[in-house]
Amino acid sequence: MKYSVFSLIRDGLSGARRLPPILQHSDPKKKYGIIVIGAGGHGLACAHYLTRNHNINDIAVLDSGWIGGGNTGRNTSIVRSDYLLSASFELKNFSLQLWKTLSQELNYNVMYSPRGYIDLAHSDGELENFICRANAMTLAGARAEILSPEEIEYLEPTINLRAKTRFPVCGALYQPDGGLVRHDAVAWGFARSASNAGVDIVQNCAVSGFGIRDSRVIWVETDKGRILCDKVLISAAGQSASLARIAGFELPVEMINVQAFVSEPVKPVLKRVVNYNAGLSYISQTDKGELVMGGASDGYPSFARRGSFARIEDTVVRAMEIFPFVSKLRLMRHWSGTADIPMDGNAIVGQTPIRNLYMNCGWGYAGFKATPAVGWTMAELIATGRVPDLLRPFSLDRFEEGALIDDSGIGPYPWLH
């Protein structure tokens, strides 16, 4: 059905008895043209754009859990494109343009809120770096501003920049088009669209092996049986390295825990997303009034999603530096996800050493903001066999060729990220 104000009124008056299920139950068929492993935002977006842009619907999306149950549902929903290097900026900025019209395209409200993203600078050197980023963004057609401390206080009256803290605020990089998108709405919006177009979305279907003949993938082994296929996309975030190893090749990634949490709801106190860079602490407020906070990764390889009090304390201490009222709030909910971080801190997207086996991984905690652009470009690659220009810098071959995208400044030690 198509959602509209009239359908909402009709269904409200009828007690919602006319509402069909959002997603049809699917059991896997014996063979598909394309199998996507991972029913997160990226995998479902790829399925959606394969149907929408290339009229291909002989697709199965398989997930060992449930729709959006991985990193798509375990992030802080921030979208932005304030990157210096063109490879990162162009893909994220294309994504930012797609976010603006995605609700209309999917006929499903993903709650895109372009409230603005403020990145605080804590030294003259860091502010100089932000000026370079702002200039690069402006030359590439994006909106970016450099704010003085007084302008920051004007935009966010509750911020405290006057206290004599260890890390003063010298200014900020401001992207007005950055903001928030509801992560579970993104997953279900793409899933609904793909399912309506004929894609089979199979939940609780774990992949345990691949059939490879003459360096070409020809089937996928699952706990629901063997499924023949022509092409496979692995888009499974924290399980990417394990699946690649099963297929017979290694990925230069480490799995690291990333945590986030929310406070009890309060009246509106924060209009924009604010990022405190001295150790990393980003904070925003939901429409329900909760303050969402996140920080750096745990700093050591782990598949655990339990989180730790040490990281919560580390993030809250920094949030309190600029928003002292946070100290009076109670934490209400906590979650964490497994971030797959490559050696240069940037994604690995494209063809693998196995023919017709494609990989989308290594997004760390920067993957959500790129969701529609990754889906769009991966669909183009799988459908046509041609590598889109936006994806060329993110190939697996760059580690062999030395063409790293080191805009995170990480170097060869991802666990220090």
C-alpha positions, 0 to 999 in steps of 0.5 A: 500500500502507499502511505499518505495522509488519507491512508493514515486517516482511513486506517485510523478510523478502521482501527488499523484493520486494513493495514497489510504487513510491511514485509512478506515472509520469505523462504529461500528459493533454490537459485537466485541471480544475486544474493546479498548477505546482510540485511542492514542498511547497506545490503537492503539499499543495494537490493532497493537500487538494483530493482529501482535503477536496474530493474533486477529483482531476482534477489535474496537478502539473507541475514543471520539475525533480523532486519537492521539488527546489526550496526544499522540499529546500533549507531547514533544516526548522524549523517554528514560529509565534512571530509577533506579527502575527495574520495571520502567527501564525494561518496558521503556528499552524494549520500547526503543528497540522496538522504534529502529525498529518500522518504519520498522515494521510499514512501516511508518516513526516514525522518531526515533532520538537517539540523546541522553538525558542529565540529569543535576545534580545540587548538589553532592548529586544529582550526587551521585544519578545519578551515582547509576542510571547509574550503575543500567542501565549498569548492566541491559544492557543499555548504560549510562554515567556520564558526567563532566561539561567539557564533557557536554560543549563538547557535547553541545557547546551552553550550559552555565555552567560558569554563577554564577547561583542559581543552579550550574551544577555538572555533568550529567547522559547521555543516548546515546540511548535516544532521540525523536520520532514524536508523531503524526507519532506514532499514525498514524503508529499504526492506519494504521497498525491495520486498514490494519489488519482488526481493526475497528477504530471509531473516534468521538464515546464517551463511556457513560456506560458499561454493567456488569453482574455477575461482567463481562463486556458484552457491551459498551454503546456509542453515536453510540449505544450499542456494545457487546463485550468479553473484554474491555481495557480502555486506555483513559489517562485523562478520565480513572478515569471517565470511571472507575467510570462509571464501578463501581470502583475508581482509585487512580489518580489525573488529572493534567495539563501539558504544553509544547511550541515551539519557532520560528525556528532557525538554529541548536543550540542543538543536544541532549535533555537536562533536567534542574532538579532544578525545571524541564525544558527540551529542545530539537530542532526539525528537523524544528529548533523549540526549544521544552520546557516543565516543571513540571505539574501545581501542582493542579488537573484540566481537563483544557487544557488552560495552564498558563503564570506562568508555561511558565515563570517558564520553560523559566526562567530555560531554560535561565539559561543554554541556555541564547540565549533562551531569544531572541526567540519568542514563536510560539505555546503552548499546554497542556494535562491532565496527570493522576498521581497515588499516587506513580507516576507510571502507573496502568496497568492490570486487574480491579475488573470487569472481562475482563475489563482491565485498562491502565492509570496513566502514567502522563507525562511518557507515550509516551516513553513506548508506544510500550512496553505497547501495546506489553504487554497489547496485551499479557495479553488480548490475553492469560490471563497471566500477563507479568512479565513486567506488574506485578509491575503495577497492581492496587492491589499494592495500597492495598498491599503496593507494591508502585513503588515510584521512583518519590519520590512523596509519597501520594500527587500527586498534589505536583508532 
